[in-house]
Amino acid sequence: MEKTAGPHARWNLSQTAFDRFLENLDPNREQAGERYETLRKSLIHLFVWRGCDRPEDHADETINRVIRKIDEGEEIRDLIGFAHGVARHVLLEIFKSRRRELRAMEHLSPPATQMTASDTPEGDAEQGVNCLRRCINRLPQESRQLIIQYYRGDKRAKIEQRKLLADSLRITVNALRYRAFDLRQRLEGCITRCMQQS
């Protein structure tokens, strides 16, 4: 997960750091364990309530970030309140990532997003977006990043973005175009199957 200095620097959770976190929750080890479970459950509930996939993972990521802050020497008086504040930052990151995905989805024009309210039952359009998100998440990470970055930005920015993306992959823009086309075909097939199963 994301971890020296800077928000994206590498950081590894150690037993010492976790023990220090528990001690901050409660000096009594047993009470600390109970407070930890209560905190984790409340965070999971928050992410479920906000409609997030993998709420347990997001709760653990939130707790890891809190542990990192303590490990780096930050004094935290209200640990529970601080943890919920960190959770709100995690939520913002999730929603920002979703917006990027949705912008990419608009350009993919899968069958689901071509449906209109007049010729589909209510909820089908939403199901189409859910299927697209599911299919994108099934792609390997490199392919997922490629397809999202390929369709990101407006017309002028998109051209420059694709040149930078091709350069970073050490391929030509045409080769990048073929890769994106192949991924799009795979996604549209996956979305069609998902919609039929639904």
Long-range contacts (C-beta under 8 A, 24 or more apart in sequence): 1-61, 1-64, 3-68, 11-68, 11-71, 13-64, 13-67, 13-68, 14-71, 17-67, 17-68, 17-70, 17-71, 18-67, 20-67, 20-70, 20-71, 21-63, 21-66, 21-67, 21-70, 24-70, 24-76, 24-79, 25-79, 35-80, 39-63, 39-80, 39-83, 42-84, 43-83, 43-84, 43-87, 46-84, 46-87, 46-91, 47-87, 47-91, 50-91, 52-91, 52-94, 53-137, 58-87, 58-90, 58-94, 59-87, 61-90, 62-86, 62-87, 62-90, 65-90, 98-133, 100-148, 100-152, 101-133, 101-136, 101-148, 102-129, 103-151, 103-152, 104-136, 104-147, 104-148, 104-150, 104-151, 104-152, 105-129, 105-132, 105-133, 105-136, 106-151, 107-151, 108-132, 108-147, 108-151, 108-184, 108-187, 108-188, 110-187, 110-188, 110-191, 110-192, 111-188, 111-191, 111-192, 111-195, 112-191, 112-195, 124-195, 127-195, 127-198, 128-191, 128-195, 131-190, 131-191, 131-194, 131-195, 131-198, 132-187, 132-191, 134-194, 135-187, 135-190, 135-191, 135-194, 136-187, 138-190, 139-183, 139-186, 139-187, 143-183, 146-176, 146-179, 146-180, 146-183, 147-180, 147-183, 147-184, 147-187, 150-176, 150-180, 151-180
